[in-house]
Amino acid sequence: MYVKEICLEGFKSYATRTVVSGFDPFFNAITGLNGSGKSNILDSICFVLGITNLQQVRASNLQELVYKQGQAGITKATVSVVFDNSDRSRSPLGYEDSQEITVTRQIVVGGRNKYLINGHLAQPNRVQNLFHSVQLNVNNPHFLIMQGRITKVLNMKPPEILSMLEEAAGTRMYETKKEAALKTLEKKQSKVDEIDKLLDHEILPALEKLRKERMQYMQWANGNAELDRLRRFCVAYEFVQAEKIRDSAVSRVDQIKANISEIDDNTERTNIGKNIKELQKSLEERDYAVKKTEDGAADLKKRVEDLSRNLEEYEKEYQARVPTYGVLAGKSSGNEEKCLEDQLGDAKAAVGNAETELKQLKTKISHCERELKEKRQQLSSKHEEAVAVEKELIFRRKDVETLKMALESNPYEEGQMEALQKDRQAEIEVVQRLRDEVRILSGQLANVHFTYRDPVNNFDRAKVKGVVAKLIKVKDSSAMTALEVAAGGKLYNVVVDTENTGKQLLQNGDLRRRVTIIPLNKIQSHIVPSRVQHAAVRLVGDGNAELALSLVGYDEEVKTAMAYVFGSTFVCRNVDAAKEVAFSREICTPSVTLEGDIFQPSGLLTGGSRK
């Protein structure tokens, strides 16, 4: 690549557009009178090549490169250099297909500066890289050798000559880039050290604290959920017990009512018996009163007959005495006559009284007979009730005897109830202890539980396969710790069929924790090649290094997710095998021991307590 043509406009002494052409591929010389602008052509080439030391082009700032520093109405300077690029073996990188390369630089009074490559804007670094790729470094102190410096070049020391040769060969550019890259690496390393320090002293302790708080929160949340569940269980248990108590109370009430009715029946029966006795007694009293009344009536009747007889005798005697003693009667004293009349009146009165009393006794007797008849009817009805009660009493006594026999046949032992109560209390304590263990395990394995709400109506839950930890089955129990460490946080990722399902879960699934979702149709797995697996077997022996994916069982539909989680790590039987696998140049794959120690190909080791 060589200069083919130069176009100047507004640069130093070239106010108007000037094209300098006819350059030779090997050697060129510019001649002319003093002040004709020979040096300005060389300065324009240095200007396009991006010189930084403006003293080399006899200027203190870019504004001095504009014609008369912009005071003649020209406010910008533009220089375009056309390079012939027909020799592809010496063309810059990326421009092998271009026959010509035009590099333009333009400055405007006020400080604006821009580059163009083939008419397209370009950054200064891109222009410098273009020239560096063809060993053109205008900022090399030996790029321009002015008059009077030939002797100085000849008297250079070996390091200076080596530097000049490196510049001429183009290797200096790479040394410069190497130094710049080393400085950048040093700055980046200092930032990395600062970030590591920040991680070790601030972020990691805070993260550990947050992890502990998260674990405590999960335990609290699980405990709270368990408490709510137990409360609901207690309420349900109390409700069931209350129903049982209510039923037993209702049955007891019914039993008490039955007892009360039975007692009432017994009371009625007792009262019936008493009534019967009282009726019998009253009947006897009535019979006795009737008999006594009949006796009294007979006496009265006898007395009436006696009085009637006496009266007749007195009347006969009186009639007999009236004719004989008529005169005497008239002459006798009034006292005797009066005495007889009085006796007769008294006798009549006594007879009237006796008749009256007799009538009263007859009435009383008829009344007593009617009452006796009623009492006898009542007695017969009560007698029938008494017979029925007696039969029922006999039946109840038989029931009591049957219950006594059944109670005696029941093998009940003294103290058996107390023993059953003790066994029940022991079983309750065992159940409570198991519940506590389940709650502790739930707190430790909170990430394994994944609950969500259907994001849309009629959502097919079969699209959500579940947490990785629940989708695998460990073939070798001794490798459980190693598999857990190999999977890391991926063990708690959620596997779904497509990314749309994962999007729906994240937006409307009402998730209770942050989750990472693995869509089976998008996830890209990187399984350790079989060549590397065979190399690991050859290096540490068969059975000492196995791919983690081969130690777990899973359904074929989640194979891609399992390969993503377990397909890039070896599980080794011991530390030596893990170290050989991780640091071997042929294998260079992360490895995990059965105890959970991790060996990374980068040299990072992780291990320690798993409690």
C-alpha positions in Angstrom: 0.0 0.0 0.0 1.4 3.4 -1.0 0.3 7.0 -1.4 -1.4 7.6 -4.7 -2.9 11.0 -4.4 -3.3 13.9 -1.9 -6.1 16.4 -1.8 -5.7 19.6 0.3 -8.3 22.2 1.0 -7.9 25.0 3.6 -4.8 23.4 5.0 -2.0 25.8 5.9 -1.0 27.6 2.6 -3.5 25.7 0.4 -6.6 27.9 0.6 -8.3 26.3 -2.3 -8.7 22.7 -3.3 -5.3 21.3 -4.5 -4.7 17.8 -5.7 -1.2 16.4 -5.7 -0.9 13.2 -7.7 1.6 11.1 -9.7 3.3 9.5 -6.7 5.7 6.6 -7.3 5.3 3.3 -5.5 9.0 3.3 -4.4 10.6 6.7 -4.2 9.3 10.3 -4.3 10.9 13.7 -4.0 9.2 17.1 -3.8 11.1 20.1 -5.1 10.2 23.7 -5.5 11.1 27.3 -4.5 11.2 28.4 -0.9 7.8 29.1 0.5 6.0 27.2 -2.2 4.5 24.7 0.2 6.8 21.7 0.0 6.8 21.0 3.7 3.1 21.6 4.0 2.5 18.5 1.8 4.6 16.4 4.2 2.7 18.0 7.1 -0.6 17.1 5.5 0.4 13.4 5.3 1.4 13.5 9.0 -1.9 15.2 9.8 -3.9 12.4 8.1 -1.8 9.7 9.8 -2.8 11.2 13.2 0.3 12.8 14.5 0.0 14.0 18.1 3.2 16.0 18.4 2.2 19.1 16.5 5.7 20.6 16.8 6.7 18.1 14.1 4.3 19.9 11.7 5.4 23.4 13.0 2.1 24.2 14.9 1.1 24.7 18.5 -2.6 23.7 18.1 -4.9 22.4 15.4 -6.4 25.8 14.7 -3.0 26.9 13.3 -3.3 24.2 10.6 -6.3 26.1 9.1 -5.5 28.6 6.3 -4.5 31.9 8.1 -6.1 30.4 11.3 -9.6 31.0 9.9 -9.2 34.8 9.6 -9.6 34.7 5.8 -13.1 33.3 5.8 -11.9 29.7 5.6 -13.0 28.0 8.8 -12.0 24.4 8.2 -9.1 22.4 6.8 -9.6 19.0 5.0 -6.9 16.6 3.8 -7.6 13.4 2.0 -4.9 10.8 1.2 -5.7 8.1 -1.4 -3.7 4.9 -0.9 -3.3 2.3 -3.6 -4.3 -1.1 -2.2 -3.9 -3.3 -5.2 -1.3 -5.5 -3.4 -3.5 -7.6 -1.2 -0.6 -9.2 0.6 0.3 -5.8 2.1 -3.2 -4.5 2.6 -4.6 -3.6 6.0 -6.7 -6.0 7.9 -10.3 -5.9 6.8 -9.6 -4.0 3.6 -8.3 -6.7 1.3 -11.2 -6.3 -1.1 -10.7 -2.5 -1.6 -8.5 -1.4 -4.5 -8.1 2.1 -3.0 -8.4 3.4 0.5 -9.2 7.0 1.1 -8.5 8.4 4.6 -9.8 11.9 5.2 -9.2 14.2 8.3 -11.1 17.4 8.8 -10.8 20.1 11.5 -13.0 23.1 12.1 -12.0 26.3 13.8 -13.3 25.8 17.4 -11.8 22.4 17.9 -14.1 19.9 16.0 -12.1 17.0 14.5 -13.3 14.0 12.5 -12.0 11.1 10.4 -13.5 9.4 7.4 -12.5 6.1 5.8 -13.8 5.6 2.3 -16.4 8.3 3.0 -17.6 6.8 6.3 -17.1 8.3 9.7 -14.5 6.4 11.8 -13.0 6.7 15.3 -9.4 7.8 15.7 -8.5 4.4 17.2 -9.7 2.6 14.1 -7.6 4.9 11.9 -4.5 4.3 14.0 -5.1 0.5 13.9 -5.4 0.7 10.1 -2.0 2.4 9.8 -0.4 0.2 12.5 -1.4 -2.9 10.6 0.9 -1.8 7.7 3.7 -0.5 9.9 2.9 3.2 9.7 3.2 4.9 13.1 3.5 8.6 12.7 4.1 9.1 16.4 7.3 7.1 16.2 10.1 9.6 17.0 12.0 8.2 13.9 9.1 8.4 11.5 10.4 11.7 10.2 14.1 12.3 10.0 14.7 16.0 9.7 17.9 17.8 8.5 20.7 17.6 10.9 19.5 14.3 12.5 21.3 11.9 10.2 24.4 12.0 12.4 22.3 11.5 15.5 20.8 8.4 14.0 24.2 7.1 13.1 25.4 7.6 16.7 22.4 5.8 18.3 23.0 3.2 21.0 21.9 -0.4 20.5 18.7 -0.1 22.5 17.7 3.0 20.5 18.6 1.2 17.2 16.5 -1.8 18.4 13.6 0.5 19.1 13.9 2.0 15.7 14.0 -1.4 14.0 11.0 -2.5 16.0 9.1 0.6 14.8 10.2 -0.2 11.2 9.2 -3.8 11.5 5.8 -2.9 13.1 6.3 -5.0 16.3 6.5 -1.9 18.4 2.8 -1.4 17.9 2.1 -4.8 19.5 4.5 -4.0 22.4 2.6 -0.7 22.9 -0.7 -2.5 22.9 0.7 -5.2 25.2 1.8 -2.5 27.7 -1.6 -0.8 27.4 -3.3 -4.1 27.9 -1.1 -4.9 30.9 -1.9 -1.5 32.4 -5.6 -2.2 31.8 -5.2 -5.6 33.3 -3.5 -4.1 36.3 -6.3 -1.6 36.8 -8.9 -4.3 36.3 -7.1 -6.5 38.7 -7.1 -3.8 41.3 -10.8 -3.3 40.8 -11.3 -7.1 41.0 -9.3 -7.2 44.3 -11.4 -4.3 45.5 -14.6 -6.1 44.6 -13.3 -9.3 46.2 -12.5 -7.4 49.3 -15.9 -5.8 49.2 -17.4 -9.3 48.7 -15.5 -10.8 51.6 -16.0 -8.0 54.1 -19.4 -6.7 53.3 -21.5 -8.6 50.7 -20.8 -12.2 51.7 -21.4 -11.5 55.5 -24.6 -9.6 54.6 -25.6 -12.5 52.2 -24.9 -15.0 54.9 -26.9 -13.0 57.3 -29.7 -12.7 54.8 -29.6 -16.5 54.2 -29.9 -17.1 57.9 -32.7 -14.7 58.1 -34.3 -16.3 55.1 -33.9 -19.7 56.8 -35.4 -18.3 60.0 -38.2 -16.8 58.0 -38.9 -20.0 56.2 -38.9 -21.9 59.5 -41.2 -19.2 60.9 -43.5 -19.4 57.9 -43.6 -23.1 58.1 -44.1 -23.0 61.8 -46.9 -20.4 61.3 -48.5 -22.6 58.6 -48.2 -25.6 60.9 -49.6 -23.5 63.8 -52.6 -22.5 61.6 -53.0 -26.1 60.5 -52.9 -27.3 64.1 -55.3 -24.6 65.2 -57.7 -25.7 62.5 -57.1 -29.3 63.6 -57.7 -28.3 67.2 -60.9 -26.4 66.3 -62.0 -29.4 64.2 -61.1 -31.7 67.1 -62.9 -29.5 69.6 -65.9 -29.4 67.3 -66.0 -33.2 66.9 -65.6 -33.5 70.7 -68.3 -31.0 71.2 -70.6 -32.9 68.9 -69.7 -36.1 70.8 -70.4 -34.4 74.1 -73.6 -33.0 72.6 -74.7 -36.4 71.4 -73.8 -38.0 74.7 -75.6 -35.2 76.5 -78.6 -35.7 74.3 -78.5 -39.4 74.9 -78.1 -38.8 78.6 -81.0 -36.4 78.5 -83.1 -39.0 76.7 -82.0 -41.5 79.2 -82.8 -39.2 82.1 -86.1 -38.5 80.5 -86.7 -42.2 80.2 -85.7 -42.6 83.8 -87.9 -39.8 84.8 -90.8 -41.3 82.9 -90.0 -44.7 84.4 -89.9 -43.1 87.9 -93.1 -41.3 87.1 -94.6 -44.6 86.1 -93.3 -46.2 89.2 -94.6 -43.3 91.2 -98.0 -43.7 89.6 -97.9 -47.4 90.3 -97.0 -46.6 93.9 -99.7 -44.0 94.1 -102.1 -46.5 92.5 -101.2 -49.0 95.2 -101.6 -46.4 97.8 -104.9 -45.3 96.3 -106.1 -48.9 96.2 -105.2 -49.2 99.9 -106.9 -45.9 100.7 -109.9 -47.0 98.7 -110.0 -50.3 100.5 -109.7 -48.5 103.8 -112.4 -45.9 102.8 -114.6 -48.8 101.6 -114.1 -50.5 105.0 -114.9 -47.2 106.7 -117.9 -46.8 104.5 -119.0 -50.3 105.2 -118.5 -49.7 108.9 -120.4 -46.4 108.6 -123.2 -48.1 106.7 -123.4 -50.9 109.2 -123.3 -48.4 112.1 -126.0 -46.4 110.3 -128.1 -49.5 109.8 -127.7 -50.4 113.4 -128.7 -46.9 114.4 -131.6 -47.0 112.1 -132.7 -50.4 113.6 -132.4 -48.9 117.1 -134.4 -45.9 116.0 -137.0 -48.1 114.4 -137.2 -50.2 117.5 -137.4 -47.1 119.7 -140.1 -45.7 117.4 -142.0 -48.9 117.7 -141.6 -48.8 121.5 -142.8 -45.2 121.6 -145.7 -46.1 119.3 -146.6 -49.0 121.6 -146.3 -46.8 124.7 -148.4 -44.2 123.0 -151.1 -46.6 122.1 -151.1 -48.0 125.7 -151.3 -44.5 127.1 -154.2 -43.7 124.7 -156.0 -46.8 125.6 -155.5 -46.2 129.3 -156.6 -42.6 128.8 -159.7 -43.7 127.0 -160.5 -46.2 129.7 -160.0 -43.7 132.4 -161.9 -40.8 130.8 -165.5 -42.1 131.5 -164.6 -43.4 135.0 -162.8 -40.5 136.2 -164.6 -37.8 134.2 -165.8 -36.0 137.2 -162.6 -36.7 139.0 -160.8 -35.3 136.1 -162.7 -32.2 136.2 -162.2 -31.9 139.9 -158.6 -33.1 140.1 -155.9 -30.8 140.1 -154.6 -29.3 136.9 -151.0 -30.6 137.5 -151.7 -34.3 136.8 -153.7 -33.5 133.6 -150.9 -31.2 132.4 -148.3 -34.0 133.1 -150.0 -36.5 130.8 -150.4 -34.0 128.0 -146.8 -33.0 128.2 -145.7 -36.6 128.1 -147.9 -37.2 125.1 -146.5 -34.1 123.3 -143.0 -35.2 124.1 -143.7 -38.6 122.8 -145.1 -37.2 119.5 -142.1 -34.9 119.2 -139.7 -37.8 119.8 -141.5 -39.9 117.1 -141.3 -37.0 114.6 -137.6 -36.6 115.4 -137.0 -40.3 115.0 -138.8 -40.3 111.7 -136.8 -37.3 110.5 -133.5 -38.9 111.6 -134.6 -42.1 109.9 -135.2 -40.3 106.6 -131.8 -38.7 106.9 -130.1 -42.0 107.6 -131.9 -43.5 104.6 -130.6 -40.7 102.4 -127.1 -41.1 103.7 -127.3 -44.8 103.2 -128.3 -44.4 99.5 -125.5 -41.9 99.0 -123.0 -44.2 100.6 -124.2 -47.1 98.4 -123.7 -45.0 95.3 -120.2 -43.9 96.4 -119.4 -47.5 97.3 -120.4 -48.6 93.9 -118.1 -45.9 92.3 -115.2 -46.9 94.6 -115.7 -50.6 93.6 -115.5 -49.6 89.9 -112.3 -47.6 90.6 -110.9 -50.5 92.6 -111.5 -52.9 89.7 -109.8 -50.5 87.2 -106.9 -49.9 89.6 -106.6 -53.6 90.2 -106.2 -54.1 86.4 -103.5 -51.4 86.3 -101.8 -53.0 89.3 -101.7 -56.3 87.4 -100.2 -54.6 84.3 -97.7 -52.8 86.5 -96.7 -56.0 88.3 -96.2 -57.7 84.9 -93.9 -54.8 83.7 -92.1 -54.9 87.0 -91.4 -58.6 86.5 -90.2 -57.9 82.9 -87.9 -55.0 84.2 -86.4 -57.3 86.9 -85.6 -59.8 84.2 -83.8 -57.1 82.1 -81.9 -56.0 85.2 -80.8 -59.6 85.8 -79.8 -59.9 82.1 -77.7 -56.7 82.4 -76.1 -57.9 85.6 -75.1 -61.2 83.9 -73.7 -59.3 80.9 -71.7 -57.0 83.1 -70.3 -59.9 85.1 -69.3 -61.7 81.8 -67.4 -58.5 80.6 -63.7 -59.1 81.3 -63.0 -55.8 83.0 -60.0 -55.5 85.3 -59.3 -52.9 87.9 -56.8 -50.3 86.7 -57.3 -51.2 83.0 -58.6 -47.7 82.2 -55.6 -46.0 83.8 -53.2 -48.1 81.8 -55.1 -47.2 78.6 -54.9 -43.5 79.5 -51.1 -43.8 80.0 -50.7 -45.5 76.6 -52.8 -42.9 75.0 -50.6 -40.1 76.5 -47.4 -41.8 75.4 -48.8 -42.1 71.8 -49.7 -38.4 71.8 -46.2 -37.5 72.9 -44.7 -39.6 70.1 -47.0 -38.0 67.5 -46.1 -34.5 68.8 -42.4 -35.4 68.5 -42.8 -36.6 65.0 -44.7 -33.4 64.1 -41.9 -31.3 65.4 -39.4 -33.3 63.3 -41.6 -32.9 60.3 -41.8 -29.1 60.9 -38.0 -28.9 61.2 -37.4 -30.9 58.0 -40.0 -28.7 56.2 -38.1 -25.6 57.3 -34.8 -27.1 56.0 -36.4 -28.3 52.7 -38.6 -25.3 52.1 -37.2 -24.8 48.6 -38.3 -28.3 47.6 -42.0 -27.3 48.0 -43.3 -25.3 45.1 -46.9 -24.0 45.3 -48.6 -21.8 42.8 -52.0 -20.6 41.7 -53.4 -21.4 38.3 -52.3 -18.3 36.2 -55.2 -18.7 33.8 -58.6 -20.5 33.8 -58.5 -24.2 32.9 -54.7 -24.2 33.3 -53.2 -27.6 32.6 -51.0 -28.4 35.6 -49.3 -31.2 33.7 -47.3 -28.4 32.0 -45.4 -27.7 35.3 -43.2 -30.8 35.8 -42.0 -29.7 39.3 -38.8 -29.0 41.2 -35.7 -30.7 40.0 -35.1 -32.3 43.4 -38.5 -34.1 43.1 -38.0 -35.2 39.5 -34.9 -37.3 40.2 -34.3 -40.6 41.9 -30.8 -41.2 43.3 -29.4 -44.5 42.1 -26.5 -44.6 44.7 -27.3 -43.3 48.1 -23.6 -42.7 48.9 -23.6 -40.0 46.1 -26.4 -37.9 47.5 -24.2 -35.2 49.0 -22.1 -35.1 45.9 -25.1 -34.7 43.6 -26.6 -32.0 45.9 -23.3 -30.0 45.7 -22.9 -30.6 41.9 -26.4 -29.3 41.2 -26.2 -26.4 43.7 -29.0 -23.9 43.4 -30.2 -25.6 40.2 -31.6 -28.4 42.4 -34.5 -26.2 43.4 -35.2 -24.9 39.9 -38.7 -25.5 38.5 -39.1 -27.4 35.2 -41.9 -26.4 32.8 -42.7 -27.4 29.2 -42.3 -24.0 27.5 -41.2 -20.5 28.2 -44.9 -19.3 27.9 -45.8 -21.5 30.8 -42.9 -20.0 32.8 -44.0 -16.5 31.9 -47.6 -17.2 33.0 -46.3 -18.6 36.4 -44.1 -15.6 37.0 -46.8 -13.0 36.1 -50.0 -14.6 37.6 -48.9 -17.7 39.5 -48.9 -15.9 42.9 -45.5 -17.5 43.8 -44.4 -17.3 47.4 -40.7 -17.2 46.7 -38.2 -16.3 44.0 -37.8 -19.2 41.6 -35.7 -20.0 38.5 -37.7 -21.7 35.8 -36.2 -24.2 33.2 -38.3 -24.3 30.0 -37.7 -27.7 28.3 -38.1 -26.2 24.8 -35.5 -23.5 25.3 -32.9 -24.7 27.7 -29.5 -25.6 26.2 -27.5 -28.3 28.0 -23.8 -29.0 27.7 -23.1 -32.6 28.5 -19.5 -33.7 28.9 -18.5 -35.4 25.6 -18.1 -39.2 25.7 -14.4 -38.7 24.6 -13.8 -36.8 27.8 -15.7 -39.4 29.9 -13.5 -42.2 28.5 -10.4 -40.1 29.2 -11.5 -39.7 32.8 -12.0 -43.5 33.1 -8.6 -44.1 31.7 -7.0 -41.6 34.0 -8.5 -42.6 37.4 -9.9 -46.0 36.7 -13.4 -47.4 36.1 -15.9 -46.4 38.8 -13.8 -43.7 40.3 -15.2 -40.9 38.1 -18.8 -40.9 36.9 -20.9 -38.3 35.3 -23.4 -36.9 37.8 -26.1 -37.4 35.2 -25.6 -41.1 35.2 -26.2 -41.4 38.9 -29.8 -40.1 38.9 -32.9 -41.5 37.4 -35.6 -39.4 35.7 -38.4 -39.4 33.1 -37.4 -39.1 29.5 -39.5 -35.9 29.0 -37.2 -33.9 31.4 -34.0 -35.3 30.0 -32.9 -31.9 28.7 -33.3 -30.2 32.1 -31.4 -33.0 33.9 -28.6 -32.7 31.4 -28.5 -29.0 32.1 -28.3 -29.6 35.9 -26.1 -32.7 36.1 -24.4 -33.1 32.7 -21.3 -31.0 33.2 -19.8 -32.4 36.5 -18.0 -35.6 37.5 -18.6 -37.3 40.8 -15.4 -38.9 42.0 -14.9 -41.5 44.8 -11.9 -39.7 46.4 -10.0 -36.5 46.5 -7.1 -37.7 44.4 -9.4 -38.8 41.6 -11.3 -35.5 41.7 -8.1 -33.5 41.6 -6.8 -35.5 38.6 -10.0 -35.1 36.7 -10.3 -31.3 37.3 -6.7 -30.4 36.6 -6.0 -32.7 33.7 -5.5 -30.8 30.4 -7.3 -33.5 28.5 -10.4 -33.5 30.7 -10.5 -30.1 32.5 -14.0 -30.6 34.0 -15.4 -29.7 37.4 -15.4 -32.6 39.8 -17.1 -33.3 43.2 -16.1 -35.9 45.8 -18.6 -38.0 47.7 -18.0 -35.7 50.7 -19.1 -32.6 48.7 -15.6 -31.1 48.0 -15.5 -29.2 44.7 -12.5 -29.0 42.4 -12.7 -26.4 39.6 -10.4 -26.5 36.5 -9.5 -22.8 37.3 -7.9 -23.9 40.5 -10.8 -23.0 42.8 -11.4 -25.5 45.7 -14.5 -25.5 47.8 -15.2 -27.8 50.8 -15.5 -28.1 54.5 -18.3 -28.9 56.9 -21.7 -29.9 55.5 -23.6 -29.6 58.8 
